């Protein structure tokens, strides 16, 4: 991401976002705590939009496809959160 010329252009036009990304990334990797490493994916969430910018050239240009994948991901997350999958499994055992 840092090597690409696109990020340099982005960093020049958005210096505060680039500074946040850099400092937060350094903080995450330098923070020495066992429990923090266990929760690393949770703490790395703020970096996802900036990191996604670096792989944007590989995203499909069909934005309807990205929208559909986003909706599908949200639905699957809601299903798992609500416990519908486990409920359906219990219903199969009953019937």
Number of C-alpha atoms within 10 A of each C-alpha: 13 10 8 9 10 13 18 15 11 13 16 12 11 12 13 11 14 17 12 14 19 13 11 16 14 11 11 14 10 9 10 10 8 9 8 13 14 10 10 13 10 10 13 12 9 14 14 10 10 15 13 13 14 15 10 10 9 8 12 10 10 8 10 10 12 13 11 11 12 12 12 12 12 12 12 14 12 12 13 12 10 11 11 13 13 12 10 11 10 11 10 9 7 7 5
